[in-house]
Amino acid sequence: MPATTPCPARRPRRAAPEFAALAALLLAGLASSCGPAPDQFAPECPGLAVLRDGGEITRFANAGRDATDMVLKAKITAVPAKCQRDGRTAVVSTLNVQADVARGPAAKPDSTPATYFIAVMDGNKVLQQRDFPLTATFPSNADRTTFKSEDIELTVPVSAEKSAAAYQIYVGFRLTAEELAYNRSRHLP
């Protein structure tokens, strides 16, 4: 049974005839405010994390590893998100990915853009996983820019026993084995 907003008890009063229509309108307004109470709190959201070793990408041309061989460098800087209910059995998380992007001296006009992914996990089980291109547009005469994705919606099932907080959303770049090893070599404890 849904929660209701209590309606105050009213004693009937005798209104003067000229106020009878106004009193009827006021009582109708009070009656319409009784009923299901609106949700007072936003629904819980899934946890959200950028992968430690996957939140950055440095792409090099060929086998080189110095600054002159760099094609692209990007770092996920923020993933703002908000949640809303979708009926009683789901919560929709709306998020977007933001990154700082730099092109290096080895970049070519037809360089392959980086790819990032978003995965929704229920413990060790992957519920959803999607890849997105990180295509940065650089202003003329600039080698750095900020990327912001369109809004991305992810839906998770919820119940009285399991809230959206039971899930985890992970964000990271789709890395090659070499790119992952490069990141791990830079993130030594």
N, C-alpha and C positions, 0 to 999 in steps of 0.2 A: 504494500500500500504506500503510495507516495506521501512524503511529508507535506503537510499543509501549513499555510500561514493562518494562525488563529484569527478568527473574526471576533471583535469585541461584542459583548451582549448589548443590545439596544432596547431601551424601553420605548414603546410607542408613545408618541406625543401627538397631541392634536395641534395641527398647524393651521394658521389663519388661511382662509381660502386663497388669498393672493400668493401665498408661499407654498401651496400644495404641490404645484408642478415642479418648483425648484427642489423641494424636499424629495420628491419622487426621483428626480435626476441624481441627487446626491446619494440616496440610498442605492440606486442602481450602480453607481460608481463604486460604492463600498462593497457591494456584493460581488462585483466583477474582480475586486482585488483579492478575494478569498479564493483559495484553491491551492494547487501545487506551488510549493515554494521554489523559486529559482535556485539553481546551484550557486552557492555562495563562494565556492572555491574552485579554482581551475583544477582539471583532472591531473593526477600524477602523470609525469612523463617518463619515458624510458631513460635510463642512464645514457650519457653521450660522451664519447671519448675519441680523440685523435690518436691514432697509433703512434707510439713513441718512435719506432724505427721507420714508420711509414708516413709521417707527417711532412716529410721533405723529399724532394727529388732533385738530384743533380745529374744531368745527362751530359755525357761527353761524346765527342766525335771519335770514332775508332777506338784505339786502346789508350789514348792519351789521358792524363789525369791532372794536367796543370791548367791554369786559368785560360790559356790560349786555346785549349781543347774543349772548353765548356760550350755546350749548345744551349742549355736551359737550366735554370735553377728556380725552384718554386717551394714555398713553404705555406702550409695551411695555417692561417692566423686566427680564424674564428669560425664557429659554426653555430650561429644563433638559431634557436628553435623555440617553438611554442606548441602547445597541445590543446586539442578540443575533443570533446566526446562526439562520437558518431553513433548515436543510439545508445543502447545499454550494453552492447557486446563488443565495442571497438573504441579505440582512441586514435586519432589522426595526429601525427607529429609533422609539422611543417618546418622545414629548415632550409638554410642555404649555406653554401660553402664559400668562404672568402680566403684568398691567398695573395701573397706577394709574389710576383713573377719577374724574373730577370732573364734576358737573353744574352748569351755569351758571344764571344768573337767568332766561334765556329758555327753559329746559327746560320741556316740558309732559309730563303723565303719559303721553301717547301718542307721545312723541318716538321717532323711528326709532333703533334701536340701531346702533352702528358695526359694520362688518364687517371682519374681518382675513382674510388668506389665507396659505396655506403652499404654496410651490412647490418641487418637486425638479427640479434642472437637471443635465443631462449636457452640460457645455460651454454652448453657446447653445441647446440643445434642451430644451424643457419636457417632462419625463417625467410629472409629476403636478402638478395644481394644484387646491386645494380652498378654498372660502370657508367661514367660520364666523362666527356672530353673536357679538358681544361684548355680552352682556346683563348689565348690572351691577345688582345689588340693593343699594340704599342702606339703611342702618339708619335708623330714624326720627330726624328732626332732624339728619341728617348729609348733607353734599353731596360727600363723598369716600368712596371705598371701594377695595378691592383685588379684582381679578378674577383667577381661576385657572381655566383650561379643564380639561375632562376630559382624560385621556390620549388622544393622537392617535398612531396607528401609521402609519408610512410604510415601504414595502418597496422596496428597490433590488436589482437583479440584480448578482451578483458572480461572478467566475471567477478562475482562477489568474492571468490577465493583468490583471484589473481589480478592485481592491478597492472597498469602499464609500467610501473617501476620495477617489475620483475624482469623486464627486457633490457638489453643493452644495444645501443647503436654505436658502431665503429666507423670511423672515416679515415681514409688513408690513400696514398698514391699506389697505383698498380706498378710495382717495381720489378725490374729484372733481378736475377740473382746477384749480378755485379753491383747494381744500384743499391740493393739491400745491404750487401757487404760493405759498400762505401759508407752508408749511413751508420751502420753498426760500428765501424772503425772510428767514427767521429763522436759516438755517444758512449765512449768508455766511461765507466763509473769513476 
